[in-house]
Amino acid sequence: MSNKTTSFNFVDGLKILLAVITFGIGWLADNQVTVVAYAAVLIVSLIGFIARQYPQLDWFKGKAPLTVAVFVVSFVLAYFFKPFTFPVFPGWTGDAGTYVPLISSWLEAFFAIVGAAVAFSMSIYNMLLSQVLEKLPALSNQTFGSQLKLK
């Protein structure tokens, strides 16, 4: 492909490395978009490496493994950008009438934290998936040939 935004090469990684060298490590820690772009380059590189080394992994070439991998990476990035802690599980009080409301409160707090983390990771997921899918067509021509099936 002649479009520079869809060609897969390590120029994106070199640009990120140059930005880190120019502005320092503190700039990388504060710029979440740069970290997401770097993660996209790493995901596409990993997909290309696995496709070249293990051509027998036909299931890996589908959409489901790609989206699961991107979501896992986005959830980990969301945790690094905005760490969360879970509430302490309540101990047994000896009385079921007081313990059940404690469990109910714990579950409410747990799902509120998980819900907020998933919502934040979905914003990262959308950015990351678009960048990965932007670079995959050129990668699929290099490694998969016409075998890439994102259905």
N, C-alpha and C positions, 0 to 999 in steps of 0.2 A: 504494500500500500504506500502511496506517495504522501499521504497526509502524515505530518510529523507527530500529531497528537496520538495516533494509533500505532505508531511503530514501536516495537519492543526493543529497547536497547538500554544500556546502563547510563545513558546521559542523564536521566532523571535522578538516579542515585548519585551521580557525580555533582549535579547541581545542588542537591541537598547537602552533600559532603562539603562542597565549597561554601555554602551558606553557613554551615556549622563552624567551619574554620574561620570564616570572615567575622561572624558575629559572636562566636563563643558557644560553649555548652549551655550556658544560661538561656540563650536565645532558643535553643532547641527545646529546653524544658518548658518554656513559656508559650511556644508556638505549637498548638495542638494540630493545626492543619498540616504543618510540615511533618509531624510525626505520623499522621494518617497517610500522607502521601508516601512517606518512606515505607510504611507497613504495606501499602499497595504494591510497591515495587518488590518488596520481599515476598509477598504472596505470589505474585506472578512469576518471580524467579523460582520459587519453590515448586510451583505447578510445572514449570518448564523442566526443572531438574528431574522431578518424579516421572514426568511423561517420557523423558529421554532415557532414564535409567530402567524404568519398569514399563515397557510398552504393553505388557499383558494385563495391566490394570485398566480394563475397559470401564469399570464402574466409576473410576476416578474422573473420567472425562465428562461426566454429566453435570447438570445444574445443581442437584441436591448437595453433593460433597463440597462444591464451591461455595454455595451460600452458607452451609454450616460452618465451614472454615472461616469465612469472612465474619460471620456473627460471633464466633468464639474469639477471634482477634479483636473485634470491636468491643466485646464485653470486657476483655482484659484491659484494653486501652481505656475504657470508661472507668474501670477500677483505678488505674494509674492516674488518670486525670482528676478523678473525684472519688477518693477512697471512702468506703463505707464500712461500718461495723454492725454486726448483728447483736441484738439484745441477748442478755444472758438467759438461758432457759430456766424457768422457775423451778425451785426445789419443792419437793413434796412437803406439804404443810401438815399432813395428818388428817385433814378434813377435806372431803371431796367437794363440799359446798363452797369452800374458799379456793380450792385448787383449780377447779374448772374455769372460773373467771380469770385466774392468772394465766392459764393456758390460752384462753381466748384473747387476752390482751397481748400475749407474746406472739400469737399467730398474726394478729392484726399489725403489730409493729414489724414483724418479719416480712409480711407481704407488702407493706408500704415501702420498706427499704428495697426489696427486690423489684417492685414495680417502678420505683424511681430510677434504679440502676438500669433496668431494661429500657426504659424510656430514653435515658441519656445514651445508652449504647446503640439504640436504633438510629439516632441522629448521626453517630459515627459510622454505623453500618451503611447508611444510605450514601454518605460521602465515599466510604471505602469501596463499596460494591461498584459504584459508578466509575471510579478510577481503575479498578481491577478489570471491569468489563470493557473499558476503553482500551486497555492494553492487550486484552486477550486475543482479538482477531489476528494481530500480527504474530503473536506467540503460537496460535493454533496453526498458522501457515508454516511456521518454522518447525514445530515439534509434532503436532498431531496430524498434519496434512489436512485431509477433509474429514477426519474421524471425530473432531470435536462436536459434541451434540449437546448444546445448551437448550434443552427442551423442558 
